Amino acid sequence: MDAFFASVELLRYPQLKGLPVVIGGGRRREDDLLERLRLAQPEREWAAGDLAAIPVDFFPRLKDYTGRGVITTATYAARQFGVGSAMGLMKAARLCPQAILLPVDFEEIRKYSRLFKSTIREIAPLMEDRGVDEVYIDFTEVPGGQRSGGRSLARLIQKAILDATGLTCSVGVAPNKLIAKMASEFNKPNGISIVLEEDLQSSIWPLACRKINGIGPKADAKLQSLGIETIGQLAAKELPWLIEHFGRKTGAWMHEASHGHDDRPVVLESEPVSMSRETTFERDLHAVRDRAELGAIFTRLCEQVAADLQRKGYVGKTIGIKLRYDNFKTATRDQTVEQFTADARTIRQIAGQCLKRVPLDKRLRLLGVRVGTLASLDEAVDSASNSSSGLTNKAQEAMDSIAKTEQLF
């Protein structure tokens, strides 16, 4: 999907189309703008249906932002100024101070995510869900799917999504997922790119190595230190040389990827490994001096993870925490319990025990809660019914101890 979070907001605020808009900095509260309008213009009765009539000058600007939030996404008008996803909002404010800043509306995002995916499944049911705004489609057996090298089907999908949601998407068509992912970025927004096997040298090899999904900043920096900047240069290296410098597994994968090889199938259903929630604070918080504020945030994260688990029908056994200090170092701890759970109170109790095992002498900039070792509810019930008893005495004692222990936050 094209600038998905921003595009969803433009449906609500069509007066912002064509303007630099940045999404990020916090969660949207439903009537923030309307409440400000009512205070500023009490002579008019503003209602939810009046969002499209809000004057452009009334929207908050990026230049007025203070804090440490990051950009979720930006409109293409904002990207022309060098603003992009995952960039700090303060840095973005220096590049594009006139950009309009809007917070994230996760409920609306999930609504449109479900809608565009269900639209695709009606046309091409073999679809792999890759997150809120991206999918892979296997259209090998879709009637007429091969017409014009896949372009006809891509146009049909684009039109169906536009009709259903009012949003645009970009499509990459290729023999495998690796190249299709790269191709989907070639002609944004609302573009279609077709890359065949014979196009590898002309379309893929001139690209930077970072364009390969899986080559991150560290691997790219090492490649550049070895004089390798493009995928074509990477493909020119012999397999033994890559294994020598990157190890057997990574070296072999780089060799295959640089030659456009990828045999991963489109996965229709996949089980999540874990579920987590985390937040970066607007200011550094101290475990003692900001205990009340941290406690509220900690509780909310645990409740959000529990709600995610319950909504998706999962329970977990391994509960953990993630901290990032003001020096950007990260600490994680986890603990595995005897029985599966999706209970917010239990998650908070166990996560609180994990907090006792990390240093809390430095100020914190991020806090996260994670639940892993997941199972579906049905699997968990079967596991419990096959057990000769409930909690073991030892596990019960541990749970009782956790319940009685004073929480850090």
C-alpha positions as CSV (number, residue, x, y, z in Angstrom):
1,M,0.0,0.0,0.0
2,D,1.2,3.5,-0.8
3,A,2.1,5.6,2.3
4,F,-0.6,3.6,4.0
5,F,-0.9,5.4,7.4
6,A,-0.8,8.8,5.7
7,S,-3.2,7.8,2.9
8,V,-5.8,6.6,5.4
9,E,-5.6,10.0,7.1
10,L,-6.1,11.8,3.8
11,L,-9.4,9.9,3.4
12,R,-10.5,11.7,6.6
13,Y,-8.9,15.0,5.7
14,P,-9.0,15.4,1.9
15,Q,-8.0,19.1,2.2
16,L,-4.5,17.9,3.0
17,K,-4.0,16.0,-0.3
18,G,-0.8,17.1,-2.1
19,L,0.6,18.6,1.1
20,P,3.6,17.3,3.1
21,V,2.0,15.3,5.9
22,V,3.8,13.2,8.5
23,I,2.2,10.5,10.7
24,G,3.8,9.8,14.1
25,G,4.5,11.0,17.5
26,G,1.7,9.3,19.4
27,R,-1.7,7.7,19.3
28,R,-4.6,9.6,17.9
29,R,-7.4,10.6,20.3
30,E,-10.6,10.7,18.4
31,D,-11.8,14.3,18.8
32,D,-8.6,16.2,19.5
33,L,-8.9,18.5,16.5
34,L,-12.6,18.9,16.9
35,E,-12.2,19.8,20.6
36,R,-9.6,22.5,19.7
37,L,-11.9,23.8,17.0
38,R,-14.8,24.1,19.4
39,L,-12.6,26.1,21.8
40,A,-11.2,28.3,19.0
41,Q,-14.5,28.8,17.2
42,P,-17.3,28.4,19.7
43,E,-19.7,30.2,17.4
44,R,-19.9,27.2,15.2
45,E,-21.1,23.7,16.1
46,W,-18.4,21.4,14.9
47,A,-19.3,17.7,14.5
48,A,-17.5,14.6,13.3
49,G,-18.8,15.0,9.8
50,D,-17.0,18.4,9.5
51,L,-13.5,17.0,9.4
52,A,-13.1,17.8,5.7
53,A,-14.0,21.5,6.5
54,I,-11.2,22.0,9.0
55,P,-9.0,24.8,7.7
56,V,-5.5,23.7,6.7
57,D,-3.9,26.4,8.8
58,F,-5.5,24.8,11.9
59,F,-3.5,21.6,11.7
60,P,-0.4,21.2,13.9
61,R,2.9,21.7,12.1
62,L,6.0,19.5,12.4
63,K,8.1,22.6,13.4
64,D,6.2,22.9,16.7
65,Y,6.8,19.3,17.7
66,T,9.0,18.6,20.8
67,G,9.8,15.1,21.9
68,R,11.5,11.9,20.6
69,G,8.8,10.3,18.5
70,V,9.6,8.8,15.2
71,I,7.8,8.9,11.8
72,T,5.5,6.0,11.0
73,T,5.1,7.2,7.4
74,A,5.0,10.4,5.3
75,T,3.2,11.5,2.2
76,Y,5.2,11.6,-1.0
77,A,5.1,15.4,-0.9
78,A,6.9,15.2,2.5
79,R,9.4,12.6,1.2
80,Q,10.7,15.0,-1.4
81,F,12.3,16.9,1.5
82,G,14.2,13.8,2.7
83,V,11.6,12.8,5.3
84,G,11.0,9.1,5.7
85,S,9.8,6.3,7.9
86,A,11.6,5.6,11.2
87,M,13.2,9.1,11.2
88,G,13.1,11.1,14.4
89,L,10.4,13.8,14.3
90,M,12.8,16.4,15.5
91,K,15.2,15.7,12.7
92,A,12.3,15.7,10.2
93,A,11.2,19.1,11.6
94,R,14.5,20.5,10.5
95,L,14.1,19.1,6.9
96,C,10.4,20.0,6.5
97,P,9.2,22.3,9.2
98,Q,6.0,23.1,7.3
99,A,4.8,19.5,7.2
100,I,1.5,18.8,9.0
101,L,1.9,16.3,11.9
102,L,-0.9,13.8,12.6
103,P,-0.9,11.0,15.2
104,V,-1.6,7.4,14.4
105,D,-5.2,6.0,14.4
106,F,-4.5,2.3,14.8
107,E,-8.2,1.4,14.8
108,E,-8.7,3.0,11.4
109,I,-5.5,1.5,10.0
110,R,-6.6,-2.0,11.0
111,K,-10.0,-1.5,9.4
112,Y,-8.5,-0.5,6.1
113,S,-5.9,-3.3,6.3
114,R,-8.6,-5.9,6.7
115,L,-10.6,-4.4,3.8
116,F,-7.8,-4.3,1.2
117,K,-6.7,-7.8,2.1
118,S,-10.2,-9.2,1.8
119,T,-10.5,-7.5,-1.5
120,I,-7.4,-9.2,-2.8
121,R,-8.5,-12.6,-1.6
122,E,-11.6,-12.4,-3.7
123,I,-9.4,-12.1,-6.8
124,A,-6.3,-14.1,-5.9
125,P,-7.0,-16.3,-2.8
126,L,-3.3,-17.5,-2.4
127,M,-2.2,-14.6,-0.3
128,E,0.5,-14.3,2.3
129,D,-0.1,-11.6,4.9
130,R,3.1,-9.6,5.6
131,G,1.8,-7.1,8.1
132,V,-0.5,-4.2,8.1
133,D,0.2,-2.8,4.6
134,E,1.9,-5.5,2.5
135,V,1.1,-9.0,1.1
136,Y,2.5,-11.5,-1.3
137,I,0.2,-13.1,-3.9
138,D,0.8,-16.3,-5.8
139,F,-1.3,-15.8,-9.0
140,T,0.1,-18.9,-10.9
141,E,-3.3,-20.5,-11.1
142,V,-5.5,-17.4,-11.2
143,P,-7.6,-17.4,-14.5
144,G,-6.1,-14.9,-16.8
145,G,-3.4,-14.1,-14.3
146,Q,-0.5,-14.5,-16.8
147,R,-2.0,-12.2,-19.4
148,S,0.4,-9.4,-20.3
149,G,3.0,-10.9,-18.0
150,G,0.8,-10.3,-15.0
151,R,0.1,-6.7,-15.7
152,S,-3.6,-7.2,-16.3
153,L,-4.1,-8.9,-13.0
154,A,-2.1,-6.2,-11.2
155,R,-4.3,-3.5,-12.7
156,L,-7.4,-5.4,-11.7
157,I,-6.1,-5.6,-8.1
158,Q,-5.3,-2.0,-8.0
159,K,-8.7,-1.0,-9.3
160,A,-10.5,-3.3,-6.9
161,I,-8.6,-1.9,-3.9
162,L,-9.2,1.7,-5.0
163,D,-12.9,1.0,-5.4
164,A,-13.2,-0.7,-2.0
165,T,-11.0,1.6,0.0
166,G,-10.2,4.8,-1.9
167,L,-6.5,3.9,-1.5
168,T,-3.7,3.2,-4.0
169,C,-1.1,0.4,-4.0
170,S,2.0,-0.5,-6.0
171,V,2.5,-4.0,-7.4
172,G,5.8,-5.8,-8.1
173,V,5.4,-8.8,-10.4
174,A,8.3,-11.3,-10.5
175,P,9.2,-15.0,-10.5
176,N,9.7,-15.0,-6.7
177,K,9.1,-13.1,-3.5
178,L,12.6,-11.7,-3.3
179,I,12.4,-9.8,-6.6
180,A,8.7,-9.0,-6.3
181,K,9.4,-7.2,-3.0
182,M,12.1,-5.0,-4.7
183,A,10.0,-4.5,-7.8
184,S,7.0,-3.2,-5.7
185,E,9.2,-0.2,-4.8
186,F,10.2,0.8,-8.4
187,N,7.2,2.9,-9.4
188,K,5.5,4.2,-6.3
189,P,2.9,5.5,-5.9
190,N,0.2,3.5,-7.8
191,G,2.7,1.8,-10.0
192,I,3.2,-1.7,-11.6
193,S,6.7,-3.1,-12.2
194,I,7.3,-6.4,-13.9
195,V,10.7,-8.0,-13.6
196,L,11.4,-11.3,-15.5
197,E,14.4,-13.6,-15.0
198,E,16.1,-12.0,-18.1
199,D,15.8,-8.6,-16.5
200,L,18.0,-9.4,-13.5
201,Q,21.2,-7.7,-14.8
202,S,19.4,-4.5,-16.1
203,S,16.9,-4.0,-13.3
204,I,18.3,-5.6,-10.1
205,W,22.1,-5.6,-10.3
206,P,22.5,-1.8,-10.5
207,L,20.7,-1.4,-7.2
208,A,22.3,-0.9,-3.8
209,C,22.8,-4.1,-1.7
210,R,20.4,-2.6,0.9
211,K,17.6,-3.1,-1.6
212,I,17.8,-6.9,-0.9
213,N,15.3,-7.5,1.9
214,G,17.5,-9.1,4.6
215,I,20.7,-7.0,4.2
216,G,20.6,-4.5,7.0
217,P,22.8,-1.6,7.9
218,K,25.6,-3.7,9.5
219,A,25.9,-6.1,6.6
220,D,25.7,-3.3,4.1
221,A,28.5,-1.4,6.0
222,K,30.7,-4.5,5.9
223,L,30.0,-5.0,2.2
224,Q,30.9,-1.4,1.4
225,S,34.1,-1.7,3.4
226,L,35.0,-4.6,1.1
227,G,34.3,-2.5,-1.9
228,I,30.8,-3.9,-2.7
229,E,28.1,-1.3,-3.2
230,T,25.7,-2.8,-5.8
231,I,23.9,-6.1,-6.1
232,G,25.8,-6.8,-9.3
233,Q,29.1,-6.4,-7.5
234,L,27.8,-8.8,-4.9
235,A,26.8,-11.3,-7.5
236,A,30.3,-11.2,-9.0
237,K,31.8,-12.6,-5.8
238,E,32.5,-16.3,-5.7
239,L,30.6,-18.3,-3.1
240,P,33.8,-19.3,-1.1
241,W,34.7,-15.7,-0.8
242,L,31.3,-14.8,0.6
243,I,31.4,-17.7,3.1
244,E,34.8,-16.6,4.2
245,H,33.7,-13.1,5.0
246,F,30.0,-13.7,6.2
247,G,29.9,-17.3,7.3
248,R,28.4,-20.3,5.7
249,K,24.7,-19.6,6.1
250,T,24.7,-15.8,5.4
251,G,27.3,-16.1,2.6
252,A,25.4,-18.8,0.8
253,W,22.1,-16.7,1.1
254,M,23.8,-13.6,-0.2
255,H,25.1,-15.6,-3.2
256,E,21.6,-16.9,-4.0
257,A,19.9,-13.6,-3.4
258,S,22.3,-11.6,-5.6
259,H,21.5,-13.9,-8.4
260,G,17.8,-13.5,-8.0
261,H,17.2,-17.0,-6.5
262,D,14.4,-17.4,-3.9
263,D,12.4,-20.6,-3.5
264,R,10.3,-19.5,-0.6
265,P,6.6,-20.3,-1.2
266,V,3.7,-18.0,-0.5
267,V,2.6,-19.0,3.0
268,L,-1.1,-18.8,3.5
269,E,-1.1,-19.2,7.2
270,S,1.7,-18.7,9.7
271,E,1.7,-18.9,13.5
272,P,3.1,-15.9,15.3
273,V,6.2,-16.6,17.4
274,S,5.4,-13.9,19.9
275,M,3.4,-10.8,20.5
276,S,4.7,-7.6,22.0
277,R,4.0,-4.0,22.8
278,E,6.6,-1.2,23.4
279,T,6.7,2.5,23.6
280,T,9.4,5.2,23.4
281,F,8.9,7.9,26.0
282,E,8.6,11.6,25.1
283,R,11.3,12.2,27.8
284,D,13.7,9.9,29.7
285,L,12.0,8.4,32.8
286,H,13.7,7.2,36.0
287,A,12.5,4.0,37.7
288,V,12.3,5.8,41.1
289,R,11.5,9.4,40.4
290,D,9.0,8.6,37.7
291,R,7.7,5.5,39.3
292,A,4.0,6.4,39.0
293,E,4.2,7.3,35.3
294,L,6.2,4.2,34.5
295,G,3.8,2.0,36.4
296,A,0.9,3.3,34.4
297,I,2.7,2.8,31.1
298,F,3.9,-0.7,32.2
299,T,0.3,-1.7,33.1
300,R,-1.1,-0.4,29.8
301,L,1.5,-2.3,27.8
302,C,0.6,-5.5,29.6
303,E,-3.1,-4.9,29.0
304,Q,-2.4,-4.2,25.3
305,V,-0.4,-7.5,24.9
306,A,-3.1,-9.4,26.7
307,A,-5.8,-7.9,24.5
308,D,-3.8,-8.7,21.4
309,L,-3.5,-12.3,22.5
310,Q,-7.2,-12.7,23.4
311,R,-8.3,-11.0,20.1
312,K,-6.2,-13.4,18.0
313,G,-6.9,-16.5,20.1
314,Y,-3.5,-17.1,21.6
315,V,-1.9,-17.8,24.9
316,G,1.8,-17.8,25.9
317,K,4.2,-19.2,28.5
318,T,7.2,-17.0,28.1
319,I,6.9,-13.4,29.3
320,G,9.6,-10.8,29.0
321,I,10.5,-7.2,29.1
322,K,12.7,-4.9,27.0
323,L,14.4,-1.7,28.3
324,R,16.4,0.9,26.4
325,Y,18.4,3.2,28.5
326,D,19.3,6.9,27.8
327,N,22.7,5.7,26.5
328,F,20.8,3.6,23.8
329,K,21.9,0.3,25.3
330,T,19.2,-2.3,25.5
331,A,18.4,-5.0,28.1
332,T,15.9,-7.9,27.8
333,R,14.8,-10.5,30.3
334,D,12.2,-13.2,30.2
335,Q,10.7,-15.9,32.3
336,T,8.8,-19.1,31.4
337,V,5.9,-20.2,33.5
338,E,4.2,-23.5,33.9
339,Q,0.8,-22.7,32.3
340,F,-0.3,-20.7,29.3
341,T,-1.8,-17.4,29.9
342,A,-3.4,-14.4,28.2
343,D,-4.3,-12.7,31.4
344,A,-3.1,-9.1,31.8
345,R,-2.6,-9.3,35.5
346,T,-0.5,-12.5,35.2
347,I,1.5,-11.0,32.4
348,R,2.2,-7.9,34.6
349,Q,3.2,-10.0,37.6
350,I,5.7,-12.1,35.6
351,A,7.0,-9.1,33.7
352,G,7.5,-7.3,37.0
353,Q,9.7,-10.2,38.1
354,C,11.8,-9.8,35.0
355,L,12.3,-6.1,35.8
356,K,13.9,-7.1,39.1
357,R,16.7,-8.7,37.1
358,V,17.8,-5.7,35.2
359,P,19.7,-2.6,36.3
360,L,17.4,0.4,36.9
361,D,20.0,3.0,37.8
362,K,20.0,4.8,34.5
363,R,17.1,6.7,32.9
364,L,14.9,4.9,30.5
365,R,13.8,5.9,27.0
366,L,11.9,2.8,26.0
367,L,9.9,0.0,27.7
368,G,8.4,-3.1,26.1
369,V,6.5,-6.2,27.1
370,R,6.6,-9.5,25.2
371,V,4.8,-12.8,25.4
372,G,6.3,-15.8,23.6
373,T,6.1,-19.6,23.4
374,L,2.6,-19.1,21.9
375,A,-0.1,-21.7,21.4
376,S,-3.7,-21.4,20.1
377,L,-6.4,-21.6,22.8
378,D,-7.4,-25.0,21.5
379,E,-3.8,-26.3,21.7
380,A,-3.5,-25.0,25.2
381,V,-6.8,-26.6,26.3
382,D,-5.7,-29.9,24.9
383,S,-2.3,-29.7,26.6
384,A,-4.0,-28.9,29.9
385,S,-6.5,-31.8,29.6
386,N,-3.7,-34.2,28.8
387,S,-1.8,-33.2,31.9
388,S,-2.3,-35.3,35.0
389,S,-2.7,-32.3,37.2
390,G,-2.8,-28.5,37.1
391,L,0.1,-26.5,38.3
392,T,2.9,-28.4,40.0
393,N,3.5,-27.6,43.6
394,K,6.7,-25.8,42.7
395,A,5.0,-23.8,40.0
396,Q,2.1,-22.9,42.3
397,E,4.5,-21.7,44.9
398,A,6.2,-19.5,42.3
399,M,2.9,-18.0,41.2
400,D,1.9,-17.3,44.8
401,S,5.3,-15.7,45.4
402,I,4.9,-13.5,42.4
403,A,1.4,-12.4,43.5
404,K,2.8,-11.4,46.9
405,T,5.8,-9.6,45.7
406,E,5.8,-5.8,45.6
407,Q,5.9,-4.5,42.0
408,L,8.8,-2.3,40.9
409,F,6.5,0.1,39.2
